[in-house]
Amino acid sequence: MAAYYSEEVIQEVVEANDVVEVIADYMTLKRVGSSFKGKCPFHNEKTASFTVSREKQLYHCFGCGVGGNVITFIMEMEKLSFIDALKFLSTRGNVILPEKNNEIEDRQIYEKKQRLYDLHREGANYYFKCLSSSGKALNYLKKRGISTETIKIFGLGYSNENWDSLLTYLKTKGFTMDEMVSSGLVMQSENKRYYDRFRNRLMFPILNPRNQIVGFGGRIMEADDNGPKYLNSPETAIFSKSYELFNLNRSKNHLGNNQLLIVEGYMDVISLYEKGIMNTVASLGTAFTLFHAKILERYASEVIIAFDGDSAGAAATEKAMNILKKSNLNVKILILPQNEDPDSYIQKNGTEDFNMAISKAWTIVEYQLDLLKKSHDLTQTDGRIHFGNQAINILKELETSVEVDYYSKLVANDTGINAATIRREVIRSKNNQEKSIPTVVDFGKTKLMSQKIPKAYEKAQELAIRHCLKSPEMITEFPVDYLTNEFFHHLLTVISEEVRKNGVLDTTHLMNHFEDSEEVQKIVELVMNEEEVSRLDYQDALDIMKRFYKEAQIEELSEQIKKETNNGNEKEVARLTNQLIGIKKMMKENRRH
């Protein structure tokens, strides 16, 4: 379950981190009047259009449109979630984040977690020192083509064969037995004896996106070594395999094409990194989860699944693909030769060939059609027909006619069925699935069927909201029912509550109610817009909104009258007709004025 922090706590973190000082750590800012300007870090530009306001504690780029407060800036620059950015800034500003709404308990939890971070850092240092004196481990890495520099970058280490080496070392650093056991690095036997979890293994520190060591993966180096091939840290207060991804802390800074590769093992990641491919992550010995997909959405727009080329890799690929399909990511699959993995493939063929293979990665639909093809005998007529029918079920999930047209031709090539026939069947299947659901514009109680919102009405809503941001005292008279934009409705509700509680509107406090980056940017754009909205402009906007709202009411009443007429309910028809006449009369009088 995600952590939750109150408005007061979030505001305390924001106030402890001046937006100008934080942004100045990342880029050069020059004072221009009461604001600060610089070249936008989020897009290439020659003329500075990135503006930071100390007074409003906001930033906005008038070139690319990004904007927000100190939290959203750190989210974007450090590629962190809202909660992680809050933690990042709380550390910077020396603010302790509560966990239990109890000051003493919160401090104890905070200190326990800090001790676990410290313990893991000391453990990594110890394993790293052990590696330098282990000929076996160093020879293994050398054979795998891993350089000394890469060993240092990843902080690789070695756990020796002794049962209590780490335990003894951590004792000298002042850690208690309870702390060691809670870290998962030390275990307790049934007869109450303590021993190291990891022994005789190559060690891979696992870091979270904030570059804190939260766990370890240990790999055996020879087939006859005891235990499973990979052994990971258990779940602890600072580590969960369902959330963490190996190397995400580094790869998030190497997304020039906004693309991430997902591989199966630590050595795949490190071997690819050694060859210059740095945008790679691996799940931690567990199945790929929905949480992993959501985390990846924060950093990339496209992911490429690059699992092993054996049957187990194919099964893992299908599972990960089905999860990633539900995300907003563009998903592709790298097809490797049988019994090859990314590590072995790049070692044999080099970086250029590997990048070429990435450029030819299949789409999900191509991969699904290929799997389907393998389960049918396309030399037989019934095999081709059955394949064609099942392929239509795959293609009906496509969103655009261009995609349908392209893949219909692929299926036609494999089956000999006319591409136009396949396309027609896909469209018919889509139509049956969707059942022509009408578009509904929702005003709350009033709904407008099958009509798009005119641009003039959208602009009117935005202008009215901008006026309320500059003149929050107008909130009490704002006709909320006129709004069709769900975000504006939420924003107006929050503004109203802020004004009711505090008497004034604090825009920095307002931002704390929104975690979605697009919503935050929209608020910043509204607040930073210096174009004046007069009372007359505001009234004109309300008139436009009112007219559209009344038209929606007329359409809804007309539909209700038809329905009640068919039902023979004359009394209800009369009542609804009177309402309809009243609204039309009001609109006519308004037009005259």
N, C-alpha and C positions, 0 to 999 in steps of 0.2 A: 504494500500500500504506500502511495506517495506521501511524503511529508507535507504537513499543512502548517502554515504560519499566519498569524493574525495580521491585520492591516498595521497595527501598531508596531509589530516586530519588523515588518517589511519597511515601514517608514523609518524606523530607527537605523536600519542598514543603509537606506538611501541617504539619510541625513549625515551618516558617518563617512560618506564617500562623495565628495564634491565632483560633479560631472566633469567640470573643466580639468581638475587635477587628474582624474582617472584617464580621461581621453588624452591628455597631454603626455601620459606614460607611453602612448602608442603612436602618436603623431605630433607634428609641429603645429601649434596653434598661434595665431597672431591676433592681438586685440584690435578690433575694429569697432569704435564707438563703445557701446555697452555689451557687445557680443564678442565672440572669438571665431576666427575663420581659419580654414585649412583645406587642403586637398582631400577629398573624400577617400577613406580607406576601403570603401566597398565597391568602387568602380574607378576606372582610369579617367582622369580629367586633367586638362592643362590649366584651367582657371578655377581657383578655389570657390566651391559653392557649398561647402560643408560648414554649417553654422552651429555654434554651441552657445546656449544662453545660460549664464550663471544664475540670473534672476529667476528664470523658469525651470532651471535644472533639467533642460531638454536639449537634444541635438536634432538637426534636420538637414538633409542634403537636398538642395533645390535642383540638383542635376538628376539624381536617380530616384529620389523620393523616400529613401530610408530615413528613419527617425525613431526616437524613443527617449528613454531615460537612462540612467547609469546602468541599470540592470540589463536592459535590452542591448546596450552597447557591449557589455561583457559577454552576453549570450552569443552575439554575432562574432566578436573578435576571438573569443576563446572556444567557440563552438560548444557551448554548454547549454543544458536545459535551464529552465527558470530557477528550479530549486538549487541546482549546482552553481549557477551564477550568484544566487543569493548567498550560498555558503562561501564562495570565492570572495565576495565583497565583505562578508561578515568577518572573515579572517583578516582581510586588508584593513578593515575599520575597527578591529578589536571588539566586535560585538558577538556575544554568545547567543546562539540560536536555541530557543527552548524546544524541548521534546515532550515534556509532561505537564506543562503549565504549572510547574512547581519549581521555584528558583533553586532550592537546594538540590532537588532531584535532577533538574536540568543540568546544573553544573557538574554533578557526579557523572551523568551520562556523557557529557561533553569531554570530561577529563579521561574517562575510560576509553573513549574512542581515540582520543589523542595518544593515549598510552599504547593502544593497538597499532596506530600508525607508526609511532616511534619504534615499537618492537619489531614491526615488519621491516622498517628501514635498517635496523641493526642486524636483523636476520639476513637481509640482502647483502649487507657489507661483509658479514661472516662468510656466506656462501661464495661471494666474489673472491675473497682472500683464499678460500680453500681451493678454488679453481686454479689459481696460479701455481699451486704446489701439486696438482694432480696431473701427472703425465697422461693418464688414461683419458680424462675428460678433454684435455687440450688437444690430444691426438685425434679424438673423435671429431671435435669441431674443425680441426685442420682438414681432415678427410672430407668433411661436408662442405669445405670451401668457405668457412666463416673466418673473417679477418679479425685481428686484435681490436681494430677500431669498432667493428660491429659488436664484438663481445662487450666492449665498454658502453656503447650506446644503449644496448638492451640490458646491461647490468647482469649478464649471465653468470651463473655460479655453479658450485658443485657441493653436494651433501655427501660427506665421506661415510665409510661403512660402519663407524662407531655408533652405538645405540644412544649416546647422550652427549655428543659433541656440541650441538647447538644449545641444548639445555644448559650445559655447564657455562658456555659463553654468555648466554643471556642472563644467567645468575650474576656474573661479574659486572653486568651493566645495570644491575639493580632491579630487574624484573622479578615479580613474585611467581610462584608456581601457578596460582590461579590465573594470572595474566597470560602465562605461557599456554596453559590449557585452553583458555578462552580464545586464543589466537588460532588454535588448530594446528600449530606447528609442533606442539608437544602433546603426547597422548598419555592416558593413564590405563594401566592394565587392570585385570580383575583383582589381582593381589596387591593393588595400590602402588605399583611401581611405575615410574614415569620414564618415557623414552621419546626420542625424536620421531616424528611422522615420516620425514624424508631421509632415506639413507641410500648411499651409492647411486645417486641420480644427478643428471644434468639439471640445473635449476633455472627456471624462467620466472622472474618477478612479473606479477600482473599489476598494472597501474590503472587507476581510474582516470577519467578525463581531466582531473585536476592534478595529475602527476603524483598522486599519493600511492604508495605500494599497499595493496589491499589483500594480496594472496600470492600463492606460488603454484607453478606447475612443475612437476618433476618427471623426467624421462629416463628410462633405462637406456644404456648404451650398447648392450650386447644381448643377443637373443636368449642366452642362458642365465641372464640376471633375474633375480627373484622379483615377483610381483607383476602387476599390470604394466603395459608399455608406458602409459601416462597415469600419473597420480596428481590430483589437484587438491588445493586447500579445501576444507569443508566450509559450509555456510557459517558466517560469523556476523557480528554486529556491523562490520564494515565491508563485507564481501558476500555477493550473491552471483552464482554462475548464470542465472537467468537474465541478469542485467548487464554484466560486464562483458566486454569484448577485448581480446588481447590485441595490443598495439593501437587501439583507438586513440590513445593520448598523443601518439606521434602522427598517425595517418591523417588525422583531422587537419593537420597543417600542410598536407601535401595533396590538396584536391584541386589542382589547376583546371581540370576538366569536370569538376564536381562529380567525380566517379570514385566508387570504392569497390575493391575486390574482396570477396568473402572466401576464405580458404578453411581447411579443416584443422590444420595443426600449427603449432608454434614454429616448427622448423620450416614449414612452407612460408610463413610470414618473414622469418629472418633470412632465409635463402633468397627470396624475392627482393628484400630490402638490400641485401648485399649486391644484387645485380642492378640496383637503381630503381626498382619498383617499390615505392614507399607508401602507396595508398591502399594498404592491405590490412585486413583484420581477420581474426579467427574466433569462433565460439570456443568455450572452455570445456571441451570434452562432453558437452551436453547437446541435446537437440536444439536447433535454432528455434527461438521463441518469438511470440508477438511483441514482447518487450524489446527484444533485439531489433526488430523491424522498426518500431517506433523511435528507438534511439538513433538508428541509421538515418531516418527521415530528417533529423536535426542537422545532419552534416552533409548529406549528398542528395543529388536528384536521381542518380543512377547507380545501381549495384550490379556487379557481375559475380554470379556464383561460380567458383572455380574449385570444385571438389574433385576428389580422386576419380580416376577413370575406371574403377572396378565396380562390381555390382553393389557393394555397400555405399560407394560414393554416389551411384545413380539413385539409390533409395533415399539417401540424405538430401540429394539435389531436389528430388521431387517434393520432399517434406518442406524444405526451406522455400522452394518456389511457391508452393500453395499458401504459405504464410505471407510471403512478400507480395503476392498478388493482391492482398487486401490492403496494402499500404499505398501511399502516393508516389512510390518510387518507380522509375522505369527499370525493369528487371531483365537481365540477359544471362545466358548460361554459356560458359566456356566449355567446349567439348574437347577433352583430352583423349589421346590414344588409350587403348585398354591397358590397365595396370600401370599407368603413369600418374604421377601427382604433380602439382605445380613446381615443387622442388626438383624432382628428377627431370621434368621436361625442360626447365630453364637451364639446368646443368648440362644437359645433352645438346640443346639447340640454341642457347644464348638468348640475350634480352631482345634482340631485334625480332627473332622468330616468335618469341612469347608475345610481344606487343602486336605482332601481325595476327596471332591467334585471337588475342583480345578484340581486335578490330573486326574479326569475323564471328564474334560470339553470337549465338542464336537468340532470337526473341523467345518469349515463353510459348507463343503459338507455334513457332517452328519446332521447338523442343517437344511440345505436346503432340503435334502431328507426326513427328518422327517416332515417338513412342507408340503411337497408334498404328503406324505403318508396320512396325516390327511385330505387332500382334495379329496381322492379317496377311494372308497369302494373296498378293496383288497379281499373281499370274492367273488366278481363278476369277471368273465373273462374279460369283457371290461374294468373294473376298473384297473385290473392288467396290461393289455396291454397299456392303456393310461398312467398309472403311469410309466411303463417301457420306453415308448417313450419320455416322458418329462424328466425322469431321465437321458437319454442319452444326452439331451441338457445341463444338468448340468455337466455331466462327461466330455464332449468334451472340457471344459475350463481347465481341468487338464493338467499339464505340463509333468509329467513323466509317463512312462508305468507302473511303480510299483503302482502309485496311481490309474491309470485306472483299473489295475488288481484287486486291493483291493476292490474298490468301486463297480466294476462290480459284484463281488461275493456277496456284500451286497444287491444289487438290485435283483440279482438272487434268494437269499434267500426269499425276500419279494414277488416275482412274480412267481417263478417257471420257469422262462425263463432261458435257459442255459447261464451260465456266459460267455462262449466263444462267444456266439451270441451277447450278450450285448457289450462285449469288441470289437468285430469286427465292430459293428455298430458305436461305439464311434470313433474308428480309422477312419472309412470311413467318418464320419461326420467332423472330424478334418481335414482330407485331402481335402474335398470339400471346407472347410472354408479357408484353407491356400493356395490352388491352386498352390502348388509347386513353390513358388517364389525363384529364384536362388539367391545364396549368391553373393553379390557385394563387391569387394574390391575397394575402391574409392581413386583415386590419384588426384582428382580434375577434370581435363579435361579427364583423361584416367580412364576407369573402367575395372576391371578384373572380369569376370563372373565365378561363380561356382568354385573358387579355394581358399583354405585356405592359409593364410600367413605362410610361413615356419618359424620355430624358428630362423634360421640363419638370416633371414631378420629382424625379430623383434629385435634380439640382435644387429644387425648392426645399426638400427635406434637409439637404446639406447646409444650405444657406441659413435656414431656421435654427439648426443645431449650432452653427458657428456664432450666431447672434446670442444664443443662450449661454455659450461658453464665455463670451465677452461680458454679457449682462445676465448673470445667473439669477437675479431677482425676477426675471421674466418666466422662470420655470413654472411658477404656480399657475400661470394662465395658459400654459402650452397645451394644446389639444392632442394628447398622447395617442388617441384613437386614430389620428390621421396618418400615423407613421406605418409604412409597409416594410421599412428596413429594420430587420431584427437587431442589428448591431446598434443603430441609432436609438432604438427603443430601450435597449439595455443601458446605453450611455446616458440617456436622459434620466433614467431611473436612478443611476448612480449619482449623477450631478444633483438631482433633487434631494437624495439622501444626505449627500455631503453638505449641501446648503442648509438643510433642516438641522443637522447635528452641529455644524460649526459656524453657521451664519455667513460664511464666505466659501468660495471655491478655491481650493489649493490644487493646482494642476498636477504637481508632483505627487500629491496624495491620491489624486484621481487615477493616475497610472497604475497604482498598486492593485486596482480591481481587475486588471486585464493581464493575462499571461500570453495570449496569442499575439505573435509578433506583428502580424498584419493589422490587427485591431489597434495595437499600440502605435504603429506607424501612422494609421489613419487619424488617431487622436492628436498626435504631434503635428501632422499636416494641418489639421483644423486650428490648433492652438497657435501655431507659428505663422499662419496666414494673416498678414498685416492689412489686407484689403478690408476697408471699412464696410460694415453692414449696418445701414441706417435703420431707424425704426420703420420708415416707409418701405424699405426693401423687405424687411421682416414681415410686414403686413401683407405685401404682395405675395410673398412665399406662402403665408398662411391661406390666402385666398385661393391660390392654385391647389394647395393640398385639400382644402375644403371642397372645391369643385370636384376633384377626382374622387374623394371619399363619398360624396353624394351620388355621383354616377355609379359607384359600386353598390350603394344602397338601392338605387333604382333597379339595377340589374338583378340584384338578389331578390328584391320584392317581386319583380316580374316573374322570376322563376318559381317563387313560392305561390303566386297567384295561379300560374298554369297548373301547378301540382294540386292545389286545393280545388280548382275548377274540375279537374279530372276526377277528384275524389267526391265531387258533389257537395262540398262543404261551403254553402253559399254565405253563411254568417262570417266565416273566416276570410272568404274572398272579399266581402264588403269591407271588413276591417283593414285588410292589407291594401285594398284599393284606395281607401281614405288616406293611409300613410303615404302611398305613392303619389297621390295628388298633392298632398301637403309639401312633400319634398320638391316636386317639380315647380310648384308655385313659388316656394322660397328661392329656388335657383333662378327663376325668371325675374323675380324682384331684385335679386342681387346683381343680375346682368344689367338691369335698367340703371341701377345706382353706380 
